[in-house]
Amino acid sequence: MPELPEVEVCRQGLAPELEGQVIQGVFIRAPKLRHEIPPELSTLLPGCRVIAVRRRGKYLLLDCERRGVQGTLIIHLGMSGNLRFVPFDLPPAKHDHFELVLADQILRFADPRRFGVVLWQPGSPEAAEQHPLLATQGIEPLSDTFTADWLHEAIARRSGPIKPTLMDSHMVVGIGNIYASESLFRAGISPLRAANRISRARYEILVPAIRETLSDAIAAGGSSIRDYVHSDGGAGCFQIQAGVYDRANQPCLRCGGVVRQIRQAGRSTYYCPACQH
């Protein structure tokens, strides 16, 4: 599933092409993905100008305005979705479910598994943050408010393993499976360690490791494991430079120990027992 880096890379690819554009038309080919796509979008969006393309957690937010009336198109890529700019003469494929027609190209949303989201929130950009899907989102890990003090306090009463705890989007958004494993590896912290048994000093190492891991992933275009591609059709390559992810039984790049693979909360975790404690 696309996580924060993949969605941020998507936002960066969309923003220069979308911001300032007037939506000419809308096509809805699958009325229901994870939720029903509002049918009124076909009449509501044409004539709207895209004011900004934002990201909140793993959601893309397209702020729109028409004659002083504002609203936000909320998009989630789900497990297999992607947004791509295509020319007018490219026919829609089987899983192309939604598209925005622009002046000189089409923004097309494909989602083979149909776990994505296309919804509308009327009102100001600030009002979009109160949508039920967004209101429960946790802190942004690349924001100034994500600090060692904050994380240490937020986790003080959590006795579960640190890795699944970091993946709780109600606490911190967008630290997916790959990035949780890689951040803990960079910080030298075992994914098995209880979250509330990690010292304040070690959180001073973990928080920068999370920031660096996510930033490096964004710079690498994200991670393309299955379906994820950029808005121009390219693939992310962060997984190629991963320290432990998908490297079970291979030598640790830092200490030469053997990388192990275990299951935590139904997901694969990769770590080096020799240098992660």
C-alpha positions as CSV (number, residue, x, y, z in Angstrom):
1,M,0.0,0.0,0.0
2,P,1.4,3.5,-0.8
3,E,2.6,5.2,2.3
4,L,3.6,8.7,3.1
5,P,6.7,8.8,0.8
6,E,4.7,7.4,-2.2
7,V,1.8,9.8,-1.7
8,E,4.2,12.8,-1.2
9,V,6.0,11.8,-4.5
10,C,2.6,11.6,-6.2
11,R,1.6,15.1,-4.8
12,Q,4.9,16.6,-6.0
13,G,4.2,15.2,-9.5
14,L,0.6,16.4,-9.6
15,A,1.0,19.9,-8.2
16,P,2.9,21.5,-11.1
17,E,0.4,20.1,-13.6
18,L,-2.8,20.6,-11.6
19,E,-2.5,23.8,-9.6
20,G,-4.2,26.7,-11.4
21,Q,-5.9,24.4,-13.9
22,V,-9.7,24.5,-14.5
23,I,-11.4,21.2,-14.5
24,Q,-13.2,20.7,-17.8
25,G,-15.1,17.5,-17.1
26,V,-15.4,14.4,-14.9
27,F,-15.9,10.8,-15.8
28,I,-17.0,8.2,-13.1
29,R,-16.8,4.6,-14.5
30,A,-17.0,2.7,-11.2
31,P,-19.6,4.2,-8.9
32,K,-18.1,2.5,-5.8
33,L,-14.5,2.0,-4.6
34,R,-14.0,1.7,-0.9
35,H,-16.8,4.2,-0.6
36,E,-19.3,5.4,-3.3
37,I,-17.8,8.1,-5.5
38,P,-20.3,11.1,-5.1
39,P,-22.2,11.2,-8.5
40,E,-22.6,14.9,-8.1
41,L,-18.9,15.4,-8.9
42,S,-19.8,15.1,-12.6
43,T,-21.7,18.4,-12.3
44,L,-20.0,20.0,-9.3
45,L,-16.3,19.9,-10.4
46,P,-16.4,21.1,-14.1
47,G,-15.5,24.8,-14.0
48,C,-13.6,24.5,-10.7
49,R,-10.0,25.8,-10.5
50,V,-7.5,23.6,-8.6
51,I,-6.1,26.0,-6.0
52,A,-3.6,23.6,-4.3
53,V,-2.6,20.0,-4.1
54,R,-1.9,19.0,-0.6
55,R,-1.2,15.8,1.4
56,R,-2.5,14.7,4.8
57,G,-1.1,11.4,5.9
58,K,-1.7,9.1,3.0
59,Y,-4.5,11.2,1.5
60,L,-4.2,13.6,-1.4
61,L,-6.3,16.8,-1.1
62,L,-7.2,18.8,-4.2
63,D,-8.5,22.2,-3.0
64,C,-10.9,23.6,-5.6
65,E,-12.8,26.9,-6.0
66,R,-15.5,28.2,-8.4
67,R,-16.9,31.7,-8.1
68,G,-15.9,31.9,-4.4
69,V,-17.4,28.5,-3.5
70,Q,-14.7,26.1,-2.1
71,G,-14.3,22.4,-1.6
72,T,-11.7,19.7,-1.5
73,L,-11.5,16.5,-3.5
74,I,-10.1,13.8,-1.1
75,I,-8.3,10.9,-2.8
76,H,-6.7,7.8,-1.3
77,L,-4.8,5.4,-3.5
78,G,-5.8,2.3,-1.5
79,M,-3.8,-0.8,-2.0
80,S,-3.3,-0.7,-5.8
81,G,-4.4,2.8,-7.0
82,N,-2.4,5.2,-9.1
83,L,-3.0,8.6,-10.6
84,R,-1.5,9.3,-14.0
85,F,-1.6,12.0,-16.6
86,V,-2.6,10.6,-20.0
87,P,-3.4,12.1,-23.4
88,F,-7.0,12.6,-24.6
89,D,-6.6,9.8,-27.2
90,L,-5.6,7.0,-24.8
91,P,-8.7,4.9,-24.2
92,P,-9.5,4.0,-20.6
93,A,-8.4,0.5,-19.4
94,K,-10.5,-2.0,-17.4
95,H,-9.5,-0.5,-14.0
96,D,-9.6,3.2,-14.9
97,H,-12.4,4.2,-12.7
98,F,-12.3,8.0,-12.4
99,E,-10.8,10.9,-14.3
100,L,-10.5,14.7,-14.4
101,V,-10.5,16.2,-17.8
102,L,-8.1,19.2,-18.0
103,A,-7.4,21.7,-20.8
104,D,-4.7,19.6,-22.4
105,Q,-4.6,16.2,-20.7
106,I,-6.5,13.8,-18.4
107,L,-5.8,12.9,-14.8
108,R,-6.9,9.2,-14.6
109,F,-7.3,7.2,-11.4
110,A,-6.8,3.4,-11.8
111,D,-7.5,1.0,-9.0
112,P,-7.6,-2.7,-9.7
113,R,-8.5,-3.8,-6.2
114,R,-11.0,-0.9,-5.6
115,F,-9.8,0.0,-2.1
116,G,-9.2,3.6,-3.1
117,V,-11.2,6.6,-2.1
118,V,-12.6,9.6,-4.1
119,L,-14.7,11.9,-2.0
120,W,-15.7,15.5,-1.7
121,Q,-15.6,17.8,1.3
122,P,-17.3,21.2,0.8
123,G,-15.9,24.3,2.5
124,S,-12.5,25.8,3.1
125,P,-9.3,23.8,3.0
126,E,-9.3,23.8,6.8
127,A,-12.8,22.2,6.7
128,A,-11.3,19.2,4.8
129,E,-9.2,18.4,7.8
130,Q,-12.4,17.7,9.8
131,H,-13.6,15.1,7.3
132,P,-14.2,11.8,9.3
133,L,-11.4,10.1,7.3
134,L,-8.9,12.8,8.3
135,A,-10.0,14.0,11.7
136,T,-8.5,10.9,13.4
137,Q,-5.2,11.1,11.6
138,G,-2.1,11.4,13.8
139,I,0.8,13.8,13.8
140,E,2.9,14.3,10.6
141,P,6.3,12.7,11.1
142,L,8.0,15.4,8.9
143,S,6.5,18.3,10.8
144,D,8.3,20.4,13.4
145,T,5.9,19.1,16.1
146,F,7.2,15.5,15.7
147,T,10.0,15.5,18.3
148,A,11.7,13.1,20.6
149,D,9.8,14.6,23.6
150,W,6.5,14.3,21.8
151,L,7.0,10.7,20.8
152,H,8.4,9.6,24.1
153,E,5.3,11.0,25.9
154,A,2.9,9.7,23.3
155,I,4.2,6.1,23.7
156,A,4.7,6.3,27.5
157,R,1.8,4.0,28.2
158,R,2.1,1.6,25.2
159,S,3.6,-1.7,26.2
160,G,3.4,-3.3,22.7
161,P,6.4,-3.7,20.4
162,I,7.7,-0.5,19.0
163,K,7.4,-1.4,15.3
164,P,3.6,-1.9,15.2
165,T,3.2,1.1,17.5
166,L,5.0,3.4,15.0
167,M,2.6,2.1,12.3
168,D,-0.5,3.3,14.2
169,S,-1.8,6.1,12.0
170,H,-3.9,7.5,14.8
171,M,-0.6,8.4,16.5
172,V,1.8,9.1,13.6
173,V,0.7,9.0,10.0
174,G,2.4,7.4,7.1
175,I,5.2,5.2,8.7
176,G,4.4,2.1,6.8
177,N,5.9,-1.4,7.1
178,I,9.0,-0.8,5.0
179,Y,9.8,2.6,6.7
180,A,9.2,1.4,10.2
181,S,11.7,-1.5,9.7
182,E,14.2,0.8,8.1
183,S,13.9,3.5,10.7
184,L,14.4,1.1,13.6
185,F,17.4,-0.4,11.8
186,R,19.0,3.0,11.3
187,A,18.3,3.8,15.0
188,G,19.7,0.4,16.2
189,I,16.5,-0.4,18.0
190,S,14.9,-3.9,18.0
191,P,11.4,-4.0,16.6
192,L,10.6,-6.4,19.4
193,R,11.4,-3.9,22.2
194,A,8.3,-2.7,24.1
195,A,7.6,0.9,23.1
196,N,7.5,2.2,26.7
197,R,10.8,0.5,27.5
198,I,12.8,2.7,25.2
199,S,14.7,5.5,26.9
200,R,14.2,9.2,26.1
201,A,17.8,9.3,24.8
202,R,17.1,6.5,22.3
203,Y,14.1,8.5,21.0
204,E,16.5,11.3,20.3
205,I,18.1,8.8,17.8
206,L,14.8,7.3,16.5
207,V,13.0,10.5,15.6
208,P,15.8,11.7,13.2
209,A,16.1,8.2,11.8
210,I,12.4,8.3,10.9
211,R,12.7,11.7,9.3
212,E,15.8,10.6,7.4
213,T,14.2,7.4,6.2
214,L,11.1,9.1,5.0
215,S,13.0,11.9,3.3
216,D,15.4,9.5,1.6
217,A,12.4,7.5,0.4
218,I,10.8,10.6,-1.1
219,A,14.0,11.5,-2.8
220,A,14.2,8.0,-4.3
221,G,10.6,8.2,-5.6
222,G,9.1,6.0,-2.9
223,S,9.1,2.2,-3.0
224,S,7.5,0.2,-5.8
225,I,6.8,-3.3,-4.4
226,R,3.7,-4.2,-6.4
227,D,1.4,-1.7,-8.1
228,Y,2.7,1.8,-7.2
229,V,3.9,4.0,-10.0
230,H,4.4,7.8,-10.2
231,S,2.0,10.2,-12.0
232,D,4.3,9.9,-15.1
233,G,4.3,6.1,-14.9
234,G,7.8,5.8,-13.4
235,A,8.6,3.5,-10.4
236,G,10.1,4.2,-7.0
237,C,13.4,2.7,-6.1
238,F,13.9,3.1,-2.3
239,Q,13.5,-0.6,-1.7
240,I,16.7,-1.2,-3.7
241,Q,18.7,0.7,-1.1
242,A,16.9,-0.7,2.0
243,G,19.2,-1.8,4.8
244,V,17.1,-4.7,6.1
245,Y,13.7,-4.8,4.3
246,D,13.3,-8.0,2.2
247,R,16.8,-9.1,3.0
248,A,16.0,-12.1,5.2
249,N,19.0,-14.4,5.8
250,Q,21.4,-12.0,4.1
251,P,24.4,-10.3,5.8
252,C,23.6,-7.1,7.7
253,L,25.1,-4.2,5.8
254,R,26.3,-2.6,9.1
255,C,27.7,-5.4,11.2
256,G,27.7,-8.5,9.1
257,G,25.2,-10.4,11.2
258,V,22.2,-12.2,9.6
259,V,19.0,-10.3,8.9
260,R,16.0,-12.1,10.3
261,Q,12.3,-12.0,9.2
262,I,9.5,-12.3,11.7
263,R,5.7,-11.5,11.7
264,Q,4.3,-8.7,13.7
265,A,0.7,-7.7,13.6
266,G,0.3,-9.7,10.4
267,R,3.1,-7.9,8.6
268,S,6.7,-9.0,7.8
269,T,9.4,-7.4,10.0
270,Y,13.1,-7.4,9.0
271,Y,15.8,-6.7,11.5
272,C,19.4,-7.5,12.6
273,P,19.4,-9.1,16.1
274,A,23.2,-8.4,16.3
275,C,23.0,-4.6,16.1
276,Q,19.4,-3.8,17.0
277,H,18.7,-4.1,20.7
